[in-house]
Amino acid sequence: MVKKIENKKDEILESWKEVNFLSCLKNEASSNKLKIPQSDFLDKGNYPIIDQGEIFIAGYTNDKSKVYSGRLPVIVFGDHTRILKFVNFPFAIGADGVKILVPIDNINVKYFYYALKRSNIPSAGYSRHYKFLKGLIIPVPPLDVQKKIVSILEKAETLKQQREQADKFTEDYLKSVFYEMFLKDNFKFITIKQGVLEIENKN
Protein backbone atom coordinates (compact mmCIF):
# COMPACT_ATOMS: atom_id res chain seq x y z
CA MET A 1 0.00 0.00 0.00
CA VAL A 2 2.78 2.46 0.92
CA LYS A 3 4.61 1.69 -2.32
CA LYS A 4 1.47 2.34 -4.39
CA ILE A 5 0.92 5.69 -2.67
CA GLU A 6 4.54 6.68 -3.26
CA ASN A 7 4.29 5.70 -6.94
CA LYS A 8 1.14 7.78 -7.30
CA LYS A 9 2.86 10.74 -5.66
CA ASP A 10 5.83 10.42 -8.00
CA GLU A 11 3.50 10.34 -11.02
CA ILE A 12 1.77 13.52 -9.85
CA LEU A 13 5.05 15.34 -9.26
CA GLU A 14 6.35 14.29 -12.67
CA SER A 15 3.25 15.82 -14.29
CA TRP A 16 4.02 19.24 -12.78
CA LYS A 17 5.63 21.73 -15.13
CA GLU A 18 7.70 24.83 -14.56
CA VAL A 19 6.45 27.54 -16.90
CA ASN A 20 7.76 31.05 -17.49
CA PHE A 21 5.28 33.74 -16.42
CA LEU A 22 4.79 35.11 -19.93
CA SER A 23 4.03 31.62 -21.27
CA CYS A 24 1.27 31.37 -18.65
CA LEU A 25 -0.55 34.40 -20.04
CA LYS A 26 -3.34 34.32 -22.55
CA ASN A 27 -3.75 38.07 -22.38
CA GLU A 28 -2.39 41.09 -20.52
CA ALA A 29 -4.49 44.25 -20.72
CA SER A 30 -3.55 47.75 -19.60
CA SER A 31 -5.49 50.01 -21.97
CA ASN A 32 -5.19 53.70 -21.11
CA LYS A 33 -8.62 54.24 -22.68
CA LEU A 34 -10.24 52.35 -19.82
CA LYS A 35 -8.34 53.91 -16.93
CA ILE A 36 -10.19 56.36 -14.70
CA PRO A 37 -8.25 59.09 -12.81
CA GLN A 38 -8.78 59.13 -9.06
CA SER A 39 -10.39 62.56 -9.27
CA ASP A 40 -13.30 60.94 -11.16
CA PHE A 41 -13.92 58.19 -8.59
CA LEU A 42 -17.42 58.19 -7.08
CA ASP A 43 -18.39 57.07 -3.58
CA LYS A 44 -21.32 55.15 -5.06
CA GLY A 45 -22.09 53.99 -8.59
CA ASN A 46 -23.04 51.16 -10.92
CA TYR A 47 -19.54 49.76 -11.47
CA PRO A 48 -16.74 49.24 -8.93
CA ILE A 49 -13.29 50.59 -9.73
CA ILE A 50 -10.28 48.39 -9.05
CA ASP A 51 -6.91 50.12 -8.79
CA GLN A 52 -3.48 49.17 -7.46
CA GLY A 53 -4.13 50.35 -3.90
CA GLU A 54 -4.58 48.21 -0.79
CA ILE A 55 -8.35 48.82 -0.59
CA PHE A 56 -10.02 46.21 -2.79
CA ILE A 57 -12.62 48.53 -4.33
CA ALA A 58 -11.22 52.04 -4.66
CA GLY A 59 -14.40 53.75 -5.84
CA TYR A 60 -17.21 53.60 -8.39
CA THR A 61 -18.19 54.88 -11.83
CA ASN A 62 -21.41 55.08 -13.85
CA ASP A 63 -19.55 55.13 -17.17
CA LYS A 64 -20.26 51.75 -18.78
CA SER A 65 -17.73 52.43 -21.56
CA LYS A 66 -14.95 52.20 -18.95
CA VAL A 67 -15.90 48.69 -17.80
CA TYR A 68 -13.52 45.86 -18.67
CA SER A 69 -15.29 43.68 -21.22
CA GLY A 70 -12.91 40.73 -21.41
CA ARG A 71 -13.02 37.28 -19.85
CA LEU A 72 -13.64 36.94 -16.12
CA PRO A 73 -12.28 36.18 -13.60
CA VAL A 74 -8.97 38.01 -13.93
CA ILE A 75 -6.01 39.04 -11.80
CA VAL A 76 -5.31 42.73 -11.33
CA PHE A 77 -1.64 43.54 -10.68
CA GLY A 78 -0.42 46.87 -9.30
CA ASP A 79 2.71 47.65 -11.27
CA HIS A 80 3.91 50.15 -8.65
CA THR A 81 2.56 48.49 -5.50
CA ARG A 82 2.95 44.75 -6.31
CA ILE A 83 -0.58 44.25 -4.97
CA LEU A 84 -2.55 41.40 -6.54
CA LYS A 85 -6.34 41.20 -6.65
CA PHE A 86 -8.57 38.36 -7.84
CA VAL A 87 -11.62 39.89 -9.55
CA ASN A 88 -14.61 37.86 -10.69
CA PHE A 89 -17.15 40.61 -11.41
CA PRO A 90 -17.47 43.45 -13.99
CA PHE A 91 -15.24 46.36 -13.03
CA ALA A 92 -13.53 49.52 -14.24
CA ILE A 93 -9.80 50.19 -14.03
CA GLY A 94 -8.44 52.93 -11.82
CA ALA A 95 -5.52 55.25 -12.38
CA ASP A 96 -2.04 54.33 -13.56
CA GLY A 97 -0.02 51.15 -13.10
CA VAL A 98 -2.85 48.60 -13.35
CA LYS A 99 -2.39 45.45 -15.41
CA ILE A 100 -5.07 42.83 -16.03
CA LEU A 101 -3.67 39.30 -16.23
CA VAL A 102 -5.58 36.46 -17.91
CA PRO A 103 -3.87 33.03 -17.82
CA ILE A 104 -4.08 30.42 -20.56
CA ASP A 105 -6.93 27.89 -20.53
CA ASN A 106 -5.07 25.07 -18.75
CA ILE A 107 -4.21 27.30 -15.79
CA ASN A 108 -6.92 27.97 -13.21
CA VAL A 109 -7.18 31.73 -12.64
CA LYS A 110 -7.43 31.42 -8.85
CA TYR A 111 -4.46 29.02 -8.80
CA PHE A 112 -2.43 31.51 -10.85
CA TYR A 113 -3.40 34.24 -8.39
CA TYR A 114 -2.21 32.19 -5.40
CA ALA A 115 0.99 31.21 -7.23
CA LEU A 116 1.79 34.86 -7.95
CA LYS A 117 1.00 35.89 -4.36
CA ARG A 118 3.51 33.34 -3.12
CA SER A 119 6.20 34.38 -5.59
CA ASN A 120 9.12 36.49 -4.50
CA ILE A 121 8.52 39.80 -6.27
CA PRO A 122 11.27 42.16 -5.08
CA SER A 123 10.42 45.73 -4.15
CA ALA A 124 11.84 48.54 -6.26
CA GLY A 125 10.07 51.38 -4.47
CA TYR A 126 7.52 53.16 -6.64
CA SER A 127 9.20 51.87 -9.79
CA ARG A 128 7.52 49.44 -12.18
CA HIS A 129 7.48 45.80 -11.08
CA TYR A 130 5.99 44.00 -14.07
CA LYS A 131 9.54 43.40 -15.28
CA PHE A 132 10.05 41.11 -12.26
CA LEU A 133 6.94 39.12 -13.10
CA LYS A 134 8.40 38.43 -16.54
CA GLY A 135 11.27 36.54 -14.91
CA LEU A 136 9.10 34.32 -12.69
CA ILE A 137 8.88 30.57 -13.14
CA ILE A 138 5.43 29.28 -12.15
CA PRO A 139 4.91 25.66 -11.01
CA VAL A 140 1.92 24.33 -12.94
CA PRO A 141 0.39 20.99 -11.93
CA PRO A 142 -2.46 19.30 -13.84
CA LEU A 143 -5.72 21.26 -13.81
CA ASP A 144 -7.48 18.93 -11.37
CA VAL A 145 -4.59 19.32 -8.92
CA GLN A 146 -4.73 23.11 -9.34
CA LYS A 147 -8.42 23.05 -8.37
CA LYS A 148 -7.69 20.95 -5.27
CA ILE A 149 -4.94 23.37 -4.21
CA VAL A 150 -7.30 26.32 -4.71
CA SER A 151 -9.98 24.62 -2.61
CA ILE A 152 -7.54 24.05 0.27
CA LEU A 153 -6.16 27.61 0.14
CA GLU A 154 -9.65 29.14 -0.05
CA LYS A 155 -10.68 27.26 3.09
CA ALA A 156 -7.52 28.39 4.87
CA GLU A 157 -8.16 31.98 3.78
CA THR A 158 -11.75 31.85 5.03
CA LEU A 159 -10.65 30.48 8.41
CA LYS A 160 -8.05 33.23 8.70
CA GLN A 161 -10.63 35.93 7.94
CA GLN A 162 -13.09 34.44 10.43
CA ARG A 163 -10.38 34.36 13.10
CA GLU A 164 -9.45 38.00 12.45
CA GLN A 165 -13.11 39.06 12.63
CA ALA A 166 -13.61 37.11 15.85
CA ASP A 167 -10.48 38.66 17.40
CA LYS A 168 -11.67 42.15 16.45
CA PHE A 169 -15.15 41.51 17.87
CA THR A 170 -13.67 40.15 21.11
CA GLU A 171 -11.35 43.14 21.47
CA ASP A 172 -14.15 45.66 20.92
CA TYR A 173 -16.48 43.79 23.28
CA LEU A 174 -13.89 43.57 26.07
CA LYS A 175 -13.08 47.27 25.76
CA SER A 176 -16.76 48.15 26.03
CA VAL A 177 -17.49 45.87 29.00
CA PHE A 178 -14.46 46.90 31.03
CA TYR A 179 -15.01 50.57 30.32
CA GLU A 180 -18.68 50.55 31.32
CA MET A 181 -18.34 48.31 34.38
CA PHE A 182 -15.02 49.24 35.95
CA LEU A 183 -13.02 52.00 34.32
CA LYS A 184 -15.43 54.68 33.15
CA ASP A 185 -14.87 57.11 36.02
CA ASN A 186 -11.21 56.45 36.81
CA PHE A 187 -9.32 55.91 33.57
CA LYS A 188 -9.12 57.71 30.25
CA PHE A 189 -7.39 55.24 27.91
CA ILE A 190 -7.70 51.53 27.25
CA THR A 191 -6.04 49.32 24.65
CA ILE A 192 -5.89 45.56 24.37
CA LYS A 193 -2.79 44.05 22.83
CA GLN A 194 -2.59 40.29 22.45
CA GLY A 195 -5.18 39.80 25.18
CA VAL A 196 -3.43 42.14 27.70
CA LEU A 197 -5.11 45.31 28.98
CA GLU A 198 -3.08 48.54 28.92
CA ILE A 199 -4.68 51.24 31.06
CA GLU A 200 -3.74 54.85 31.76
CA ASN A 201 -4.94 56.51 34.98
CA LYS A 202 -6.55 59.94 34.67
CA ASN A 203 -4.36 61.15 37.51
N, C-alpha and C positions, 0 to 999 in steps of 0.2 A: 504493500500500500504506500509506504513512504517513497519507494523508488518511483512509482507511478506519478505521485504528486510532484516529485522533483523533476521528472521528465516533462510534465505538463508545464511547470514553471519555466523550464529552459526553453520550451517551444514558444511560450508567450514572450519571453525576453528577446528571443531571436527575431520575433516579428516586429519588434520596436525599431523605428528608424530615427536617425538624427538628421533633421532637415534644416537648411538655412532659412532664416526668417523670411526673406523675400520669396523663397520658393513655397512658403506656406500661404502666401497672399493670393487671393483671387482678384482683389481690388483694393486700392488705397485712394480715398477721396479727401480732398482738402480744397474744394472750390471756393474761391474768394467771393463768388456771386451769392453764395448761400450764407456767408458769415454776417452776423449781426453785431454791430458795435455795442458795447456795454451801455452807452448812453440811451440806446433804444430798447433796453430790457424793460418789460412790464412786470409789475408785482403779480398780476393775474392775467390770464389769457387762454386762448384755445390750444396753443402748442408750447410745450416746455422747451427751454433752451438749455442745451448741454455745452458747457465750456470746459476749459482745462483747470478750473479751480477745484478746491477741496469739496465745496458744497455740490451735491449731486445734480440738482436742478438749480441753475443760476438765475433763472427768470423765465419770462413768458413772452410770446409774440402772437399776434392775430394774423400775421402775414403768411398765408398758406404757401406762397411762392418760395418762401425760405425753408420750407420743411424738406428734410432729406427724403428722397423718393426711392432710394435703392433698397436692396434686400435687408431684412431684419431677421435676427438680431445682429448687432455690430459691436465692435469695440472702439471706444473713443480714447485716443491717446493725446495727452497734453505734451506737446513738443518741448515746451519750456519747463513744465512742472514734473514731468514723468508720471503724472497721475493717469491711471487707467480706469475706465468705466464701461461696464457691460450694459448695453441699452437695447431693450426689446420692445420699444414703442416708438411711434412717430415723433420726431423731434427736429428742432432747428439748431444750427451750429452757432456758438457764440464766439465772438472776438477772434484774435489771432492765435496761431499755434495749435490748432485743433486738427487732428488727422483721424479719419474714419477707416478702420481696418476690417476687412472682410476676408476670412480665410477660405481656402479652397474647399471643395465639397467633402473631401474625406477627412476634414478636421472639424470637430465639433467646436462651435464658436465659444461656448462657455469653457471648454477645456483649454482652448487657445488663450482665453482671458486669464485663467488660473496659471497657465504656463508662463505667460508674460509677467504676471505679478510676482512670480517666484524667480524670475531671472534677475541677474545682477546688472542693473542698468546704472552705470556710474553717474554721479552728479557733476554737471559742468556749469553750475550756477544758473543764470537765466539764459544761457545759451541754448541752442537747439540740441535735442537728444535723439532725434529719429536716426541719426547717423549711427548711434550705438545699437539701436534695434537691428539695423541692417547686418550687424556682425554676429547676432545671436544664432545659436544652434538650438533648435527646439526638439525635444524628444517627442516622437509621435508614435504611440501604440496603435493597434487596430481600433476601429471606430467603436466597437462594443466595449473595449477596455476604457476608452476615453469617457464614454457615458457612465461607466461604473465609477471612475475616478471623480467625475463631476458630481455624481450623486453623493458620494462620501464627503467631498469638500463642502457641498451645499449644506448638508446636515451639520457639519462641524461649524460652519459659518452661522447657521441659525442658532445653534446652542450658544455660541459666543455672544451673539446679539441679545439673546434672552438673558444670559448671565449679566451682561452689562446693564440691561434695563432693570433687572431685579436689584442689582447693586445700587443703582441710582435711586430707585424707589425706596429701598431700605435706608439709604443715607438721608434722603429728604424726610422720611417718616420719623427717623430717630431725632433729627434736628428739631422737628416740630414738637414732638412729645416732650423732649427734655426741656425745650424752651418754655413751653406752656406750663409744665408741671413743677419745674424746679428752678429754672434760671432766669425767668422773665424779669424779676425785680432786682437781681443782684449782678448780672453779667451782661455785657454788651456784644460779645463776639463768640461764635461757636463754629468750629469746623470739625469734620470727621475725616481722618486720614487713615485708611487701612483699618477701620474698625476702632480707632482710638480717638477719644474726644480731646480737643484742644480748646481751652476756655480762657478768656481774658476777663479779669475782674474789673468792674467799673471804677473801683478805687485805685 
